[in-house]
Structures are given as C-alpha cells and as structure tokens.
Amino acid sequence: MNNSLRRACCLAVFLLVAACSKEPEPVDPAHTPRPSLANVKPSFINKVWEVSLSTGVAPGTLYAFLSDGTLVVTSPNSKAAFGAWTYTNGKLTMIEEAQEYKTDILSLTQDELRLKSHNPGGSIEILLVPAQVAPLPP
C-alpha cells in the first residue's frame, strides 16, 4: 500500500473513531420541541368507554367518541343518543341535544378516561374505562 493511501485510510479510521466516541450534547428540556396538542389525535377516539363511577351518569353507560365528531351515548335502560364532540387546541367539548358542555380531560390512559363536564346545572365527574365490547372499526 502506498503512503498516500495508507494516510487516507488512517485518517478515515481516526475520524470514524472520533465521531463514535463523541460525548452527546446535553439536552435542554425547556428548548426541546413538543408536539402541539392541537395536532395530537387523542387516544380516546373510536373506542367504546363504559362509565365506572360518576357524580351524575349511571354506571354502565357507554360512550363512544367517533372520529367523524359523532358522540354516541347509551345505557342498558335507554336507546342510543347521538350528539357531537370537538377537540380543538387541547380542549374537549361535548354537544348533546344542541347543548355544548365544556369538558376537562382530568386523565387519559389506555385504561381510563376521567372527565369533568361543566353542565349548566353544575359540573359532573365521569370515570370511564374501556368497555367489554367489540372494538369499533378505525
């Protein structure tokens, strides 16, 4: 191997080793970009949720927030009621019988959806869990 080729190979190996051994730069969490809540698809959509506990809704009542904005609410003692829902800038609004209810999402995991609905008669809290029914199509 001639000297210039040997130097080029040594330089390449040196640069490769230097690049691999470089310490990662510290991350500043305050300046880490975060996704906008307005662009995040909430994980409660297209799932059937069952009321587990509530200050104003009967346990066993089912809720489904369909991706087209339809809200379906039904219970063993009533026919299904259809409303609407919106999720804009991280804020949920449920619309039932033409009445809008601003609704806080208190917690959202794969195992629970905890809501606080601000109704004209006062706020109610609803703890929803995944219903034991067949899943809705995407």
C-alpha positions as CSV (number, residue, x, y, z in Angstrom):
1,M,0.0,0.0,0.0
2,N,1.5,3.4,-0.9
3,N,1.9,6.2,1.7
4,S,-0.9,8.4,0.5
5,L,-3.4,5.6,0.5
6,R,-2.2,4.5,4.0
7,R,-2.6,8.1,5.3
8,A,-6.1,8.4,3.8
9,C,-7.1,5.1,5.5
10,C,-5.6,6.1,8.8
11,L,-7.4,9.5,8.6
12,A,-10.7,7.8,7.8
13,V,-10.3,5.4,10.8
14,F,-9.3,8.3,13.1
15,L,-12.3,10.3,12.0
16,L,-14.7,7.4,12.4
17,V,-13.4,6.6,15.9
18,A,-13.5,10.3,16.9
19,A,-17.1,10.6,15.6
20,C,-18.2,7.4,17.5
21,S,-16.6,8.4,20.8
22,K,-18.0,12.0,20.8
23,E,-20.0,12.7,24.0
24,P,-23.6,13.5,23.3
25,E,-24.6,17.1,23.7
26,P,-26.7,17.9,26.8
27,V,-30.4,18.2,26.1
28,D,-32.2,21.2,27.5
29,P,-35.8,20.1,28.1
30,A,-37.0,23.7,28.1
31,H,-36.0,24.0,24.5
32,T,-37.0,20.6,23.3
33,P,-39.7,20.9,20.7
34,R,-43.0,19.4,21.8
35,P,-45.9,18.5,19.5
36,S,-48.8,20.9,19.6
37,L,-51.9,19.5,21.4
38,A,-54.0,20.8,18.5
39,N,-52.2,18.3,16.2
40,V,-52.4,15.3,18.5
41,K,-55.1,12.8,17.9
42,P,-56.5,11.9,21.4
43,S,-56.3,8.2,22.2
44,F,-60.0,8.1,23.4
45,I,-61.3,8.3,19.8
46,N,-63.0,5.3,18.2
47,K,-63.1,3.4,21.5
48,V,-66.1,2.3,23.5
49,W,-65.9,3.6,27.0
50,E,-68.0,2.5,30.0
51,V,-68.9,4.6,33.0
52,S,-67.3,3.1,36.0
53,L,-68.0,5.9,38.5
54,S,-69.7,9.2,38.2
55,T,-71.3,12.0,40.1
56,G,-74.1,12.3,37.6
57,V,-74.1,9.5,35.0
58,A,-75.3,5.9,35.6
59,P,-72.6,3.3,35.8
60,G,-72.7,1.0,32.8
61,T,-73.5,3.9,30.4
62,L,-71.4,3.6,27.2
63,Y,-69.7,6.5,25.4
64,A,-68.1,6.4,22.0
65,F,-66.3,9.4,20.5
66,L,-66.3,8.6,16.8
67,S,-63.6,10.1,14.6
68,D,-66.1,11.9,12.5
69,G,-67.2,14.0,15.5
70,T,-70.2,11.9,16.5
71,L,-70.8,11.2,20.1
72,V,-72.8,8.1,20.9
73,V,-74.2,7.6,24.5
74,T,-76.2,4.6,25.5
75,S,-77.1,2.6,28.6
76,P,-78.9,-0.7,29.3
77,N,-82.0,1.4,30.2
78,S,-82.2,3.7,27.2
79,K,-81.9,4.0,23.4
80,A,-78.7,5.3,22.0
81,A,-78.4,9.1,22.0
82,F,-76.4,10.8,19.3
83,G,-74.5,14.1,19.8
84,A,-71.3,15.6,18.7
85,W,-67.9,16.4,20.2
86,T,-65.0,18.6,19.2
87,Y,-61.3,18.6,20.3
88,T,-59.7,21.9,19.5
89,N,-56.4,23.3,20.9
90,G,-56.4,20.6,23.5
91,K,-59.9,21.4,24.7
92,L,-62.8,18.9,24.6
93,T,-66.5,20.0,24.1
94,M,-69.3,17.5,24.2
95,I,-72.6,18.5,22.5
96,E,-75.8,16.8,23.5
97,E,-79.3,17.9,22.4
98,A,-77.8,21.1,20.9
99,Q,-76.2,22.0,24.3
100,E,-72.4,22.4,24.5
101,Y,-70.6,21.2,27.5
102,K,-67.0,22.3,28.0
103,T,-65.3,19.2,29.3
104,D,-61.9,18.9,31.1
105,I,-59.9,15.8,30.5
106,L,-58.6,15.1,34.0
107,S,-56.6,12.0,33.0
108,L,-56.3,9.8,29.9
109,T,-54.5,6.5,29.8
110,Q,-55.3,3.3,27.9
111,D,-57.1,2.1,31.0
112,E,-59.2,5.2,31.9
113,L,-60.6,8.4,30.7
114,R,-61.5,10.8,33.6
115,L,-63.7,13.7,32.6
116,K,-65.2,16.8,34.3
117,S,-68.1,18.1,32.3
118,H,-69.3,21.6,33.0
119,N,-73.0,21.4,32.7
120,P,-75.5,24.2,33.3
121,G,-76.7,22.5,36.4
122,G,-73.2,22.1,37.8
123,S,-70.1,20.1,37.0
124,I,-70.1,16.3,37.0
125,E,-67.1,13.9,37.0
126,I,-67.1,10.8,35.0
127,L,-64.6,7.9,35.2
128,L,-64.7,5.9,32.0
129,V,-62.9,2.6,31.4
130,P,-62.7,0.5,28.2
131,A,-65.9,-1.3,27.7
132,Q,-66.0,-5.0,27.4
133,V,-67.5,-4.9,23.8
134,A,-66.1,-5.4,20.3
135,P,-63.9,-2.6,19.2
136,L,-65.1,0.0,16.6
137,P,-63.5,-0.1,13.2
138,P,-60.8,2.6,12.6
